[in-house]
């Protein structure tokens, strides 16, 4: 009697669990939209914002490619001493640093302020405090980054960025609006905490934006007379999250005067999203050499690997730890994939591939995103392959390539050149091949799975190589000898030299010189 009841209970639990998972899956698929794509295009930015200390360019998120993948893309160029104002978004972001360097702050609620001024400075400031001057400053960790880095930004986590170099900083960001962490609609949204920024992705929700502006004007007209007479219930004309609150309520919340509260609202600030810092940005950060930075990165990876191992084993010795500091406050949010020496796949005279996923950057398991950085030398080929479990959004960093994409009907949905600054979305399971031009080709692909996998159609690890010769012979109506040639003529894994232009293949010295130039660009 007990066993049937137990089995029935287990079955009921499994049904409930399955339906819950199915509902979650359907919700995410509904957000991502249907991928009814008959033609792909290499896309250029469609909107441009010129701020005081930089430029923001965005691609139209309503394009069918981005609707299919459930993503939006932004490119920011920050001038030296430029500060990207603090903000957060409704979906996780992956940021690739194309070139330049800088520092950023990722502000995780509940984490300690571990960067603080020295004791000697503190004693001096105690005297200043008694005299009515400033208090000791402390804040959360400052993180450095450089060209070739991938930065992971969880949904809803505030962050800022500053260019402390002497050349422009260029960063390309993918916003995964189809991610489970986004509980709003699929429109990408940035919530700024300061200034009077211009909406970066107006095309994504232009009607909402216009309606919001109209409501603001009506509210100002409705409250205008009362505000003039009593100076209360004044709302800012800025575009940050404080702008919509009453100045008096803000003053009470921060325990400051009303005039200071109005400054929070960005009233009369025309610098837009990226502002210029007078002098240098004075924040607390340890001075480090390149060697010290690399040593710290190795230590962070070792700590994460140890934690992952103990987490999988369920070590009882660690149950007394709160989990918050172990999983959030100390997580690495950065990994470099631009350094040629860190390549995961390398073929001489053909190119290299570097991947960042949840195995080497565990925070990506939370974001459910990954990325691949590729470099094809002149006329080299990235063999035909398909993305097994993710959409791939490819941004061309340098050079040009001939790219072809084929759908499930065997129809070519893209057959064109992809060049620097353009974006091409390759939907999941669509087959794709890239062949670099005579100047080579470099790209970064953002992928909508934390452990994205590809399956090659040619080469040593290909699906055809894994098939018996008899299967190939009968499938293609060819002889066994021809089947062997298909299987074994290409020995490379993923990247191969092209036989079409042997006279134009570059020498070993040319290849090494290009790698040296790329290393210099990454460390500039």
Phi, psi and omega per residue, in radians:
X1 nan -0.654 -3.111
X2 -1.256 -0.652 -3.072
X3 -1.134 -0.815 3.103
X4 -1.030 -0.673 3.125
X5 -1.130 -0.728 3.129
X6 -1.112 -0.770 3.130
X7 -1.098 -0.700 3.116
X8 -1.112 -0.702 3.132
X9 -1.126 -0.765 3.128
X10 -1.106 -0.745 3.140
X11 -1.071 -0.743 3.133
X12 -1.093 -0.740 3.119
X13 -1.084 -0.729 3.139
X14 -1.128 -0.688 3.119
X15 -1.098 -0.799 3.126
X16 -1.071 -0.784 -3.138
X17 -1.098 -0.759 -3.135
X18 -1.102 -0.775 3.134
X19 -1.111 -0.662 3.109
X20 -1.124 -0.781 3.112
X21 -1.121 -0.700 3.134
X22 -1.106 -0.720 3.124
X23 -1.110 -0.715 3.112
X24 -1.104 -0.752 3.133
X25 -1.098 -0.763 -3.135
X26 -1.123 -0.629 3.124
X27 -1.091 -0.768 -3.133
X28 -1.184 -0.697 3.126
X29 -1.155 -0.638 3.103
X30 -1.115 -0.629 3.106
X31 -1.180 -0.689 -3.056
X32 -1.253 -0.358 3.117
X33 1.417 2.988 -3.131
X34 -1.573 2.399 -3.117
X35 -1.636 1.138 3.081
X36 -1.522 1.375 -3.006
X37 -1.963 2.091 3.057
X38 -1.831 -0.260 -3.107
X39 -2.697 2.336 3.065
X40 -1.891 2.716 3.117
X41 -2.337 2.607 2.970
X42 -1.420 2.038 -2.933
X43 -1.761 2.482 3.009
X44 -1.804 2.798 3.063
X45 -1.019 2.518 -3.105
X46 -1.941 -0.127 -3.125
X47 -2.480 2.518 -3.078
X48 -2.416 2.293 3.082
X49 -2.105 2.170 3.099
X50 -1.772 1.960 3.137
X51 -1.733 3.130 -3.099
X52 -1.052 -0.671 -3.045
X53 -2.273 0.635 3.097
X54 2.891 -3.101 -3.092
X55 -2.303 2.452 3.068
X56 -2.100 2.189 3.125
X57 -2.113 2.392 -3.113
X58 -2.274 2.638 3.022
X59 -1.676 2.580 -3.093
X60 -1.136 1.946 -3.116
X61 -1.206 -0.202 3.098
X62 -1.450 -0.092 3.083
X63 -1.070 2.500 -3.037
X64 -1.045 -0.527 3.125
X65 -1.115 -0.809 -3.126
X66 -1.259 -0.575 3.081
X67 -1.143 -0.672 3.102
X68 -1.097 -0.819 -3.093
X69 -1.405 -0.302 -3.101
X70 1.234 0.759 -3.087
X71 -2.405 2.945 2.974
X72 -2.423 2.726 -3.047
X73 -2.315 2.413 3.122
X74 -2.315 2.458 2.999
X75 -2.091 2.180 -3.140
X76 -2.027 2.351 3.018
X77 -2.027 2.006 -3.064
X78 -1.920 2.159 -3.138
X79 -1.285 2.821 3.058
X80 -0.933 2.396 -3.073
X81 1.171 0.330 3.072
X82 -1.573 2.430 -3.125
X83 -2.079 2.043 2.995
X84 -1.344 2.090 -3.001
X85 -1.065 2.612 3.139
X86 -0.995 2.433 -3.068
X87 -2.797 2.925 2.937
X88 -2.523 2.846 -3.090
X89 -2.237 2.920 -3.082
X90 -1.477 0.056 -3.111
X91 -2.599 2.769 3.107
X92 -1.108 2.658 3.133
X93 -2.244 2.497 2.893
X94 -2.006 2.264 -3.105
X95 -2.057 2.215 3.038
X96 -1.867 2.223 3.124
X97 -1.518 1.829 -3.108
X98 -1.184 -0.806 3.075
X99 -2.808 2.813 -3.122
X100 1.715 -3.060 3.139
X101 -2.599 2.917 3.125
X102 3.117 -2.970 3.081
X103 -2.280 2.699 3.134
X104 -2.514 2.786 3.018
X105 -2.152 2.218 3.076
X106 -1.950 1.970 -2.890
X107 -1.716 1.661 -3.061
X108 -1.642 2.077 -3.112
X109 -1.007 2.388 3.096
X110 1.561 -0.220 3.141
X111 -1.441 2.582 -3.069
X112 -1.249 2.720 3.049
X113 -1.535 1.613 -2.983
X114 -1.571 -0.147 3.099
X115 -1.804 2.083 -3.092
X116 -2.535 2.833 3.138
X117 -1.284 2.797 -3.048
X118 -1.219 2.904 -3.139
X119 -1.095 -0.692 -3.138
X120 -1.103 -0.774 3.084
X121 -1.116 -0.645 -3.134
X122 -1.088 -0.725 3.123
X123 -1.110 -0.718 3.095
X124 -1.100 -0.678 -3.090
X125 -1.312 -0.433 3.039
X126 -1.106 -0.683 3.078
X127 -1.145 -0.696 3.119
X128 -1.134 -0.641 -3.129
X129 -1.146 -0.687 3.101
X130 -1.122 -0.477 3.110
X131 -1.571 0.115 3.083
X132 1.532 0.301 3.141
X133 -1.808 -2.911 -2.896
X134 -1.142 2.675 3.081
X135 -1.559 2.948 3.071
X136 -1.134 2.414 3.131
X137 -1.665 2.498 2.996
X138 -2.635 2.627 -3.098
X139 -2.757 3.038 3.107
X140 -1.264 2.996 -3.005
X141 -0.999 2.416 3.001
X142 -1.675 2.272 -3.074
X143 -1.963 2.288 3.094
X144 -1.564 2.688 3.037
X145 -2.602 2.849 -3.118
X146 -2.589 3.076 -3.141
X147 -1.000 2.375 -3.110
X148 1.660 -0.120 -3.126
X149 -1.416 2.548 2.900
X150 -1.830 2.255 3.107
X151 -1.954 2.309 3.140
X152 -1.833 2.211 -3.100
X153 -2.201 1.923 3.135
X154 -1.147 2.749 3.109
X155 -1.106 2.411 3.051
X156 1.334 0.039 3.139
X157 -1.681 2.142 -3.101
X158 -1.237 2.572 3.139
X159 -2.714 2.767 3.050
X160 -2.433 2.922 -3.062
X161 -2.576 2.452 -3.110
X162 -2.378 2.351 3.091
X163 -1.568 1.837 3.114
X164 -1.762 0.232 3.099
X165 -1.624 -2.996 -3.134
X166 -1.962 0.274 3.088
X167 -2.445 2.811 -3.122
X168 -1.030 2.508 3.074
X169 -1.775 2.159 -3.133
X170 -2.024 2.173 -3.112
X171 -2.326 2.358 3.087
X172 -1.943 2.213 -3.067
X173 -2.038 2.345 2.984
X174 -1.869 2.240 3.103
X175 -1.880 2.068 -3.041
X176 -1.590 1.397 -3.076
X177 -1.208 -0.343 3.093
X178 -1.459 0.056 -3.091
X179 -1.243 2.633 -3.128
X180 -1.066 -0.434 -3.102
X181 -1.269 -0.279 3.121
X182 -1.565 1.870 -3.137
X183 -1.646 -0.015 3.066
X184 -1.559 -2.849 3.062
X185 -1.356 -3.040 -3.040
X186 -1.445 0.029 3.109
X187 -1.247 2.223 3.077
X188 -1.241 2.346 -3.086
X189 -2.341 2.332 3.000
X190 -1.963 2.246 3.125
X191 -1.843 1.863 -3.113
X192 -1.495 2.508 -3.126
X193 -1.749 -0.010 -3.096
X194 -2.737 2.844 3.021
X195 1.299 -2.851 3.124
X196 -2.278 1.169 -3.033
X197 -1.258 2.683 3.029
X198 -1.556 2.503 -3.134
X199 -1.075 2.160 -3.016
X200 -1.385 -0.592 -3.050
X201 -2.116 1.049 -3.092
X202 -1.094 -0.547 -3.105
X203 -1.111 -0.476 -3.086
X204 -1.210 -0.548 -3.141
X205 -2.615 1.000 -3.072
X206 -1.137 -0.712 -3.136
X207 -1.132 -0.726 3.098
X208 -1.077 -0.745 -3.099
X209 -1.101 -0.777 3.140
X210 -1.150 -0.726 3.116
X211 -1.111 -0.682 3.123
X212 -1.100 -0.759 3.123
X213 -1.103 -0.709 3.121
X214 -1.102 -0.733 3.102
X215 -1.100 -0.674 3.098
X216 -1.080 -0.758 3.140
X217 -1.106 -0.746 3.131
X218 -1.113 -0.681 3.119
X219 -1.137 -0.712 3.130
X220 -1.132 -0.691 3.109
X221 -1.167 -0.672 -3.102
X222 -1.211 -0.648 -3.083
X223 -1.746 -0.027 -3.035
X224 -1.012 -0.863 -3.087
X225 -1.128 -0.760 -3.130
X226 -1.129 -0.671 -3.130
X227 -1.185 -0.684 -3.126
X228 -1.137 -0.625 -3.068
X229 -1.378 -0.641 -2.990
X230 -2.057 -0.194 3.133
X231 1.189 0.408 -3.111
X232 -2.079 2.927 3.116
X233 0.952 0.677 3.131
X234 -1.563 2.220 3.086
X235 -1.880 2.535 -3.096
X236 -1.297 2.799 3.076
X237 -1.715 0.264 3.113
X238 -1.407 -2.941 -3.072
X239 -2.305 0.419 3.054
X240 -1.799 3.058 -3.001
X241 -1.169 -0.394 3.114
X242 -1.371 -0.301 -3.027
X243 -1.121 -0.499 -3.084
X244 -1.492 -0.129 3.128
X245 -1.540 2.737 3.003
X246 -1.180 2.389 -3.132
X247 -1.049 -0.620 -3.111
X248 -1.200 -0.683 3.109
X249 -1.148 -0.708 3.088
X250 -1.076 -0.736 3.138
X251 -1.043 -0.693 3.113
X252 -1.212 -0.697 -3.106
X253 -1.119 -0.685 -3.110
X254 -1.680 -0.071 -3.110
X255 1.022 0.819 3.086
X256 -2.260 3.049 3.121
X257 -1.375 2.919 -3.053
X258 -1.135 -0.622 -3.133
X259 -1.098 -0.720 3.084
X260 -1.138 -0.651 3.101
X261 -1.084 -0.658 3.115
X262 -1.144 -0.535 3.097
X263 -1.151 -0.598 3.094
X264 -1.098 -0.508 -3.073
X265 -1.382 -0.069 3.088
X266 1.285 0.430 -3.098
X267 -1.168 2.226 3.109
X268 1.300 0.179 3.130
X269 -1.568 2.066 -3.075
X270 -1.970 0.326 -3.093
X271 -1.443 -0.256 3.136
X272 1.189 -2.616 -2.864
X273 -1.330 -0.519 -3.097
X274 -2.098 2.081 -3.041
X275 -1.965 2.746 3.138
X276 -1.659 2.304 3.117
X277 -1.543 2.253 3.094
X278 -1.290 2.187 -3.062
X279 1.311 -2.279 3.097
X280 -2.095 2.657 3.080
X281 -1.304 1.981 -3.082
X282 -1.626 1.663 3.075
X283 -2.169 2.826 -3.123
X284 -1.458 2.055 3.108
X285 -2.714 2.490 -3.114
X286 -1.320 2.376 3.044
X287 -1.254 2.312 -3.096
X288 -2.444 2.524 3.001
X289 -1.487 3.005 3.104
X290 -1.053 -0.703 -3.134
X291 -1.130 -0.721 3.118
X292 -1.121 -0.691 3.130
X293 -1.117 -0.763 3.128
X294 -1.148 -0.651 3.105
X295 -1.128 -0.711 3.107
X296 -1.129 -0.677 3.102
X297 -1.071 -0.749 3.122
X298 -1.095 -0.733 3.124
X299 -1.110 -0.688 3.115
X300 -1.112 -0.718 3.125
X301 -1.127 -0.710 3.130
X302 -1.115 -0.726 3.120
X303 -1.111 -0.728 3.137
X304 -1.149 -0.701 3.130
X305 -1.116 -0.722 3.118
X306 -1.108 -0.759 -3.137
X307 -1.124 -0.729 3.136
X308 -1.068 -0.736 -3.125
X309 -1.122 -0.805 -3.140
X310 -1.190 -0.582 3.105
X311 -1.126 -0.732 3.141
X312 -1.184 -0.624 -3.136
X313 -1.354 -0.303 -3.091
X314 1.165 0.815 -3.074
X315 -1.038 2.146 -3.126
X316 -1.209 -0.338 -3.107
X317 -1.246 -0.153 -3.075
X318 -1.969 0.186 -3.065
X319 -1.252 -0.334 -3.100
X320 -1.431 -0.080 -3.137
X321 -1.484 2.591 -2.967
X322 -1.323 -0.278 3.116
X323 1.505 -0.556 -3.083
X324 -1.145 -0.930 -3.125
X325 -1.169 -0.555 -3.095
X326 -1.281 -0.540 -3.013
X327 -1.877 -0.334 -3.085
X328 -2.063 -0.996 -2.957
X329 -1.179 -0.509 -3.093
X330 -1.863 0.118 -3.134
X331 -1.138 2.435 2.967
X332 -1.287 2.347 3.124
X333 -2.007 0.202 -3.038
X334 -2.475 2.475 3.045
X335 -2.590 2.370 -3.129
X336 -1.601 2.202 3.088
X337 -2.112 0.132 -3.132
X338 -1.636 -0.315 -3.120
X339 -1.240 2.108 -3.118
X340 -1.020 -0.519 -3.100
X341 -1.237 -0.203 -3.133
X342 -1.762 0.275 -3.087
X343 -1.084 2.432 3.061
X344 -1.490 -0.628 3.077
X345 -2.203 2.253 -3.125
X346 -2.448 2.231 3.074
X347 -2.208 2.110 -3.122
X348 -0.996 2.406 3.119
X349 1.098 0.214 3.085
X350 -2.167 -0.893 3.133
X351 2.649 -2.825 -3.073
X352 -2.682 2.766 3.085
X353 -2.328 2.395 3.046
X354 -2.230 2.417 -3.063
X355 -2.194 2.443 2.957
X356 -2.122 2.197 3.132
X357 -2.520 -2.925 -3.054
X358 -1.234 -0.179 3.094
X359 -1.370 -0.719 3.139
X360 -1.802 -0.106 2.990
X361 -2.462 1.499 -2.961
X362 -0.985 -0.451 -3.132
X363 -1.053 -0.396 -3.124
X364 -1.182 -0.355 3.037
X365 -1.103 -0.590 3.099
X366 -1.284 -0.736 -3.101
X367 -1.396 -0.383 -3.089
X368 1.043 0.779 3.113
X369 -2.391 2.800 3.033
X370 -2.662 3.102 -3.110
X371 -2.658 2.727 3.093
X372 -2.334 2.337 3.091
X373 -1.947 2.176 -3.085
X374 -2.177 2.646 3.055
X375 -2.457 2.106 3.052
X376 -1.871 2.251 3.058
X377 -1.326 3.047 -2.984
X378 -0.978 2.253 3.082
X379 1.130 0.159 3.122
X380 -1.360 2.855 -3.043
X381 -2.152 2.368 2.862
X382 -1.653 1.912 -2.910
X383 -1.027 2.724 3.121
X384 -0.948 2.400 -3.110
X385 -2.775 2.983 3.026
X386 -2.347 2.674 3.085
X387 -1.525 2.050 -2.978
X388 -1.280 -0.637 -2.958
X389 -2.410 0.408 -3.090
X390 -2.774 2.644 2.863
X391 -1.358 2.673 -3.140
X392 -2.218 2.132 3.128
X393 -1.877 1.891 -2.985
X394 -1.717 2.158 3.070
X395 -1.928 2.173 -3.125
X396 -1.403 2.061 -3.102
X397 -1.494 -0.862 -3.119
X398 -2.588 2.660 3.045
X399 1.362 -2.851 -3.110
X400 -2.462 2.735 3.096
X401 -2.627 2.580 2.964
X402 -1.491 2.176 -3.067
X403 -2.198 2.383 3.053
X404 -2.229 2.393 3.119
X405 -2.237 2.367 -3.060
X406 -2.208 2.375 -3.105
X407 -1.604 -2.991 -3.069
X408 -1.273 -0.235 3.067
X409 -1.592 0.058 -3.080
X410 1.334 0.270 -3.136
X411 -1.629 2.443 3.101
X412 -1.391 1.989 -3.127
X413 -1.704 -0.206 3.021
X414 -2.647 2.248 3.082
X415 -2.606 1.478 -3.014
X416 -2.794 -3.089 3.128
X417 -1.612 2.410 3.026
X418 -1.966 2.121 -3.048
X419 -2.181 2.991 -3.031
X420 -0.861 2.290 3.099
X421 1.560 -0.115 -3.134
X422 -1.682 2.822 3.134
X423 -2.210 2.437 3.058
X424 -2.351 2.251 3.089
X425 -1.716 2.189 3.079
X426 -1.865 1.921 -3.106
X427 -1.114 2.742 3.116
X428 -0.935 2.349 3.076
X429 1.314 -0.177 3.043
X430 -1.225 2.393 -3.125
X431 -1.437 2.507 -3.062
X432 -2.512 2.568 3.047
X433 -2.407 2.513 3.106
X434 -2.201 2.379 3.013
X435 -2.276 2.132 -3.060
X436 -1.265 2.686 3.046
X437 -1.399 -3.045 -3.125
X438 -1.169 -0.312 3.115
X439 -1.669 0.031 -3.129
X440 1.468 3.085 -3.095
X441 -2.679 2.344 3.082
X442 -2.294 2.505 -3.072
X443 -2.670 2.889 2.928
X444 -2.260 2.367 3.125
X445 -2.006 2.178 3.014
X446 -1.589 2.316 -3.034
X447 -2.176 2.422 -2.982
X448 -1.558 0.741 3.038
X449 -2.697 2.432 -3.071
X450 -1.274 -0.222 3.072
X451 -2.401 1.072 -3.082
X452 -1.105 2.449 -3.114
X453 -2.181 2.537 3.056
X454 -2.085 2.674 3.093
X455 -2.208 1.951 -3.109
X456 -1.298 2.638 3.092
X457 -1.724 -0.208 3.117
X458 -2.468 2.731 3.119
X459 1.798 -3.083 -2.984
X460 -1.140 -0.540 -3.100
X461 -1.848 0.383 -3.011
X462 -1.395 2.843 3.075
X463 -1.114 -0.645 -3.134
X464 -1.219 -0.617 3.116
X465 -1.108 -0.544 -3.097
X466 -1.412 -0.130 -3.110
X467 -1.559 2.623 3.025
X468 -1.118 2.632 3.141
X469 -1.031 -0.674 -3.122
X470 -1.099 -0.655 3.118
X471 -1.109 -0.807 3.137
X472 -1.109 -0.755 -3.101
X473 -1.071 -0.743 -3.134
X474 -1.339 -0.615 -3.129
X475 -1.164 -0.699 -3.079
X476 -1.794 0.016 -3.113
X477 0.999 0.912 3.141
X478 -2.234 2.953 3.122
X479 -1.375 2.914 3.107
X480 -1.111 -0.639 3.118
X481 -1.116 -0.728 3.094
X482 -1.166 -0.625 3.088
X483 -1.104 -0.675 3.114
X484 -1.133 -0.672 3.128
X485 -1.131 -0.708 3.096
X486 -1.071 -0.699 -3.103
X487 -1.260 -0.737 -2.872
X488 -2.013 -0.058 -3.100
X489 -1.237 -0.470 3.132
X490 -1.924 1.953 -3.059
X491 -1.686 -0.243 -3.140
X492 -1.206 2.820 -3.098
X493 -1.393 -0.977 -3.065
X494 -2.425 -0.577 -3.089
X495 -1.935 2.391 -3.043
X496 -2.501 2.670 3.021
X497 -1.323 2.577 3.120
X498 -1.514 2.391 3.097
X499 -1.511 -0.120 -3.030
X500 -1.299 -0.455 -3.079
X501 -2.363 1.122 -3.083
X502 -1.114 -0.529 -3.115
X503 -1.200 -0.306 -3.059
X504 -1.770 0.046 3.105
X505 -1.133 2.412 -3.062
X506 -1.510 2.766 -3.117
X507 -1.337 2.908 3.096
X508 -1.072 -0.646 -3.133
X509 -1.162 -0.694 3.080
X510 -1.075 -0.730 -3.137
X511 -1.099 -0.782 -3.135
X512 -1.155 -0.621 3.120
X513 -1.149 -0.680 3.098
X514 -1.125 -0.701 3.118
X515 -1.122 -0.670 3.103
X516 -1.135 -0.703 3.110
X517 -1.102 -0.687 -3.127
X518 -1.187 -0.658 3.085
X519 -1.095 -0.698 3.123
X520 -1.148 -0.677 3.109
X521 -1.118 -0.678 -3.095
X522 -1.199 -0.533 -3.093
X523 -1.715 -0.017 -3.109
X524 -1.146 nan nan
